[in-house]
Amino acid sequence: MRRRDFITVLGAAAALPFAARAQPAAKIPRIGLLVNGSLEQPDVRVGFDIVRQAFAELGYVAGKNIVFEPRGTDGTIDQLPAAASELVGLKVDVIVAMATPAGRAAQHATSTIPIVVGSMGDPVQDGLVASLSRPGGNLTGTTFLGPELVPKRLALLKELMPSISKIAVLWHPGAFSEQTTSGMLKQVTDTADSRDLRLQLAEVRSPDEFERAFSDMANAHADALFEFPSPMFYQERKRLVDLAAKYRLPAMYNAREFVEVGGLISYGANIPDLNRRTATYVDKILKGAKPSDIPVEQPTKFELAVNRTTAKALGIDVPPALLATADAVIE
């Protein structure tokens, strides 16, 4: 090697440590996780674990190249705005909100931080996005199309129990916008009228009201229970299923997880999969995509699940045709 080249190489090598120190450290993204429920609640922890695992599959390791900031509530929607504002104050890079109430709270808290919402009901009617294909604003995510499935779920309940005449409808005011809730109530009313079914509306705003609601349903001699979608109901599904068993109320739910813990029947999208997809959205945003340009993802498959053990306990013979079309039959 010529002397001049040798000196050049030595100089470059000596400069390397200084150049390395001069480079700014890569910023570790901070992701806010917002849910309407206690972080100590088992189902909430499982939900967060599902989302964290989805991030890990994309190469994000907590504490190494990503930081999670989870925030929850005591289960009441009224506490969500404060939790959302806390995440905004932390200047997180993206907020992942679980379900519509958390998404609405995050949306009201910030118009600049990107928001990804898992398992929205009707994001257009709820005012979360301008349209499914072009969300606009700073929010996008996935929808489980819960309101649209009300007629189908009621029809399946009638198929399972053709002799029923009175159905109690368990619903959670505030879980969705007034417009979305009114639409669901109209759908269930119109479908019930077309099938000569009478409805009894049972309103609950917190888990503390569950026992009273089920007692009222039983005293009104309801033949079956129909559950409206609600993040609170989903998180408290074991308690709801146990109360339905206690009062011997056959119930139609909107997610398979209810049937897995003893519920009778369910029809709906796969909620864990929709929540898992939020990691993909966040990954795109961290790489430069704008929430306004990422379409809201809709489910392409809906699962029918039946618990035969629960049916037997209630003295219900599940029609063979219904069993044949079920995606999951739990014995």
C-alpha positions in Angstrom: 0.0 0.0 0.0 1.3 3.4 -0.8 2.2 5.8 2.1 -0.5 8.3 1.0 -3.2 5.7 0.8 -2.1 4.2 4.2 -2.4 7.6 5.9 -5.9 8.1 4.3 -7.1 4.8 5.7 -5.7 5.5 9.1 -7.4 8.9 9.1 -10.8 7.4 8.1 -10.5 4.7 10.8 -9.7 7.2 13.5 -12.7 9.3 12.5 -15.1 6.4 12.7 -15.9 6.5 16.5 -16.4 10.3 16.3 -18.7 9.9 13.3 -20.7 7.2 15.1 -21.1 9.4 18.1 -22.2 12.2 15.9 -25.2 10.2 14.5 -28.4 10.7 16.5 -29.8 7.6 18.2 -32.8 6.1 16.5 -36.0 7.2 18.1 -37.9 4.4 19.8 -41.6 4.8 19.0 -44.0 4.9 22.0 -47.4 3.3 21.4 -50.4 4.2 23.6 -52.8 1.3 24.3 -56.2 2.5 25.4 -59.0 0.3 26.7 -62.3 0.7 28.6 -61.5 -1.7 31.4 -59.1 -2.3 34.2 -55.5 -3.3 33.3 -55.7 -5.9 36.0 -58.7 -7.6 34.4 -57.7 -11.0 32.9 -59.5 -10.4 29.6 -58.0 -7.0 29.2 -54.5 -8.4 29.8 -55.1 -11.2 27.3 -56.3 -8.6 24.7 -53.1 -6.5 25.2 -51.0 -9.7 25.0 -52.6 -10.5 21.6 -51.7 -7.0 20.3 -48.2 -7.1 21.7 -47.6 -10.6 20.1 -48.7 -9.2 16.7 -46.2 -6.4 17.1 -43.5 -9.0 18.0 -44.3 -10.9 14.8 -43.5 -7.7 12.8 -40.1 -7.4 14.6 -41.1 -4.9 17.4 -39.6 -6.0 20.7 -41.0 -4.2 23.8 -38.3 -2.2 25.5 -35.9 -2.6 22.6 -37.3 -0.9 19.6 -40.8 -0.1 20.8 -42.4 1.1 24.1 -46.0 0.5 25.1 -48.0 2.8 27.3 -51.2 1.0 28.4 -54.0 3.0 30.0 -57.4 1.6 31.2 -60.4 2.6 33.3 -62.6 1.0 35.9 -64.9 -0.1 33.1 -67.0 3.0 32.8 -66.9 5.0 29.6 -66.7 8.3 31.5 -63.1 7.7 32.5 -61.9 7.2 28.9 -61.4 10.9 28.0 -59.0 11.4 31.0 -57.0 8.2 30.0 -56.8 9.4 26.4 -55.6 12.9 27.4 -52.9 11.3 29.5 -51.6 9.4 26.5 -51.6 12.6 24.5 -49.7 14.3 27.3 -47.0 11.6 27.0 -46.6 12.6 23.3 -47.0 9.0 22.2 -46.4 8.4 18.5 -49.6 6.4 17.9 -52.6 5.5 20.0 -54.1 2.0 19.6 -57.6 2.1 21.0 -59.6 -1.0 21.6 -63.2 -0.6 20.3 -65.4 2.3 19.5 -65.7 4.1 23.0 -61.9 4.2 23.3 -61.5 5.4 19.7 -64.0 8.2 20.3 -62.2 9.3 23.4 -58.8 9.3 21.6 -60.3 11.2 18.7 -61.6 13.9 21.0 -58.3 14.1 22.7 -56.1 14.7 19.6 -56.4 15.6 16.0 -52.7 15.2 15.2 -51.5 11.9 16.8 -52.4 8.9 14.6 -55.1 6.7 16.1 -55.7 3.0 15.2 -58.9 1.5 16.5 -59.5 -2.2 16.7 -63.0 -3.7 16.3 -65.1 -0.6 15.6 -68.9 -1.1 15.3 -70.0 1.4 12.6 -67.1 3.9 12.2 -68.9 6.0 9.7 -72.1 6.4 11.7 -70.1 7.0 14.8 -68.3 9.8 13.2 -64.9 8.2 13.5 -64.1 8.2 9.8 -65.4 9.9 6.7 -65.7 6.6 4.8 -64.3 3.1 5.0 -62.2 3.5 1.9 -60.9 7.0 2.7 -61.0 7.6 6.4 -59.7 11.1 6.4 -58.4 12.7 9.6 -56.0 10.9 11.9 -57.9 7.7 12.6 -58.3 4.3 10.9 -58.5 0.7 12.0 -60.8 -2.4 11.7 -64.6 -2.9 12.0 -66.5 -6.0 13.1 -69.7 -4.8 11.4 -71.7 -5.5 14.5 -74.8 -3.4 13.8 -75.2 -4.8 10.3 -75.4 -8.4 11.7 -78.4 -7.8 14.1 -81.0 -9.2 11.7 -78.9 -12.3 10.9 -78.2 -13.0 14.6 -81.9 -12.7 15.5 -82.8 -15.0 12.7 -80.3 -17.6 13.9 -81.7 -17.4 17.4 -85.2 -18.0 16.1 -83.9 -20.9 14.0 -82.4 -22.4 17.2 -85.6 -21.9 19.2 -88.6 -21.7 16.8 -91.1 -21.5 19.7 -89.8 -18.4 21.4 -92.1 -15.3 21.4 -90.4 -12.8 23.8 -86.8 -11.8 23.7 -84.9 -9.6 26.1 -82.4 -7.3 24.4 -79.4 -6.4 26.6 -77.9 -3.1 25.5 -75.3 -0.6 26.7 -76.1 3.1 26.1 -73.0 5.1 25.2 -71.2 2.1 23.7 -71.8 3.7 20.3 -73.1 6.9 19.0 -76.8 7.7 19.3 -77.2 7.3 15.5 -75.6 3.8 15.5 -77.6 2.7 18.6 -80.9 3.9 17.1 -80.1 2.0 13.9 -79.5 -1.2 15.9 -82.7 -0.7 17.8 -84.6 -0.2 14.6 -83.1 -3.2 13.0 -83.9 -5.5 15.9 -87.4 -4.1 16.2 -88.2 -4.5 12.5 -86.8 -8.0 12.4 -88.8 -9.0 15.5 -92.0 -7.6 14.1 -91.5 -9.6 10.9 -91.2 -12.8 13.0 -93.9 -12.1 15.5 -91.5 -11.6 18.3 -92.0 -9.3 21.3 -89.0 -7.4 22.7 -88.0 -6.3 26.2 -85.2 -3.8 26.3 -82.8 -4.2 29.2 -80.4 -1.2 29.7 -77.2 -1.5 31.6 -74.4 1.2 32.0 -72.0 -0.7 34.2 -71.3 -4.3 35.4 -72.9 -3.4 38.7 -76.2 -3.4 36.9 -76.0 -6.8 35.4 -77.7 -8.7 38.2 -80.6 -6.3 38.3 -81.0 -6.5 34.5 -81.1 -10.3 34.5 -83.5 -10.4 37.4 -85.9 -8.1 35.5 -85.6 -10.2 32.3 -86.5 -13.4 34.3 -89.4 -11.6 36.1 -90.7 -10.5 32.7 -90.7 -14.1 31.5 -88.3 -13.6 28.6 -87.8 -16.7 26.5 -84.3 -15.8 25.4 -81.6 -13.1 25.5 -80.2 -11.1 22.6 -77.0 -9.2 23.3 -76.2 -6.0 21.5 -72.4 -5.4 20.8 -70.5 -3.6 23.6 -66.9 -3.6 24.6 -68.0 -3.8 28.2 -70.1 -6.9 27.5 -67.2 -8.5 25.7 -64.8 -7.9 28.5 -67.3 -9.1 31.1 -68.5 -12.0 29.0 -67.9 -14.7 31.6 -70.0 -12.8 34.1 -72.8 -12.4 31.5 -72.7 -16.0 30.5 -72.8 -17.1 34.2 -75.9 -14.9 34.8 -77.6 -16.3 31.7 -77.0 -19.8 33.1 -78.2 -18.8 36.6 -81.5 -17.4 35.2 -81.7 -20.1 32.5 -81.9 -17.6 29.7 -80.8 -19.0 26.3 -78.7 -16.2 24.8 -77.4 -15.1 21.4 -74.0 -13.3 21.6 -72.0 -11.5 19.0 -68.6 -13.2 19.4 -67.3 -16.8 19.7 -65.5 -16.0 23.0 -68.8 -15.9 24.8 -69.6 -19.5 23.6 -66.1 -20.7 24.6 -66.9 -19.7 28.3 -70.3 -21.4 28.3 -72.6 -19.2 26.2 -75.2 -20.9 24.0 -74.7 -19.4 20.5 -72.9 -16.6 18.8 -72.5 -15.1 15.3 -69.9 -12.5 14.4 -66.4 -11.6 13.3 -63.3 -12.9 14.9 -62.6 -10.0 17.4 -59.0 -11.1 18.4 -58.0 -11.2 14.7 -59.3 -7.7 14.2 -57.5 -6.4 17.2 -54.3 -8.2 16.1 -54.5 -6.4 12.8 -53.9 -3.0 14.6 -50.2 -3.8 14.7 -50.1 -3.9 10.9 -51.7 -0.5 10.8 -49.3 1.0 13.3 -46.3 -0.5 11.4 -47.5 1.3 8.2 -47.9 4.5 10.1 -44.4 4.3 11.6 -43.1 3.8 8.1 -44.7 7.0 6.9 -48.3 6.1 5.9 -51.1 8.5 6.9 -54.2 7.2 8.7 -56.3 9.2 6.4 -55.1 7.1 3.4 -55.4 3.6 5.0 -58.8 2.0 4.5 -60.7 0.6 7.4 -60.5 -3.1 7.2 -63.8 -5.1 7.2 -64.1 -8.7 8.1 -64.6 -11.2 5.3 -65.7 -14.1 7.4 -68.2 -14.5 10.2 -68.3 -17.4 12.7 -71.3 -19.3 13.9 -70.5 -21.1 17.2 -72.8 -23.3 19.3 -72.2 -24.8 22.7 -74.0 -28.2 22.8 -73.3 -28.7 26.5 -75.1 -25.4 27.3 -77.9 -26.4 25.0 -78.4 -29.7 26.8 -78.4 -28.0 30.2 -81.2 -25.7 28.9 -83.1 -28.6 27.3 -82.6 -27.3 23.8 -82.3 -29.6 20.8 -80.0 -27.9 18.3 -81.4 -28.4 14.8 -79.0 -30.6 12.7 -79.0 -28.0 9.9 -77.8 -25.4 12.3 -75.0 -27.7 13.6 -74.0 -28.5 10.0 -73.4 -24.8 9.2 -71.6 -24.0 12.5 -67.9 -23.1 12.4 -67.4 -24.3 15.9 -69.4 -26.8 18.0 -68.3 -26.9 21.6 -69.2 -30.1 23.5 
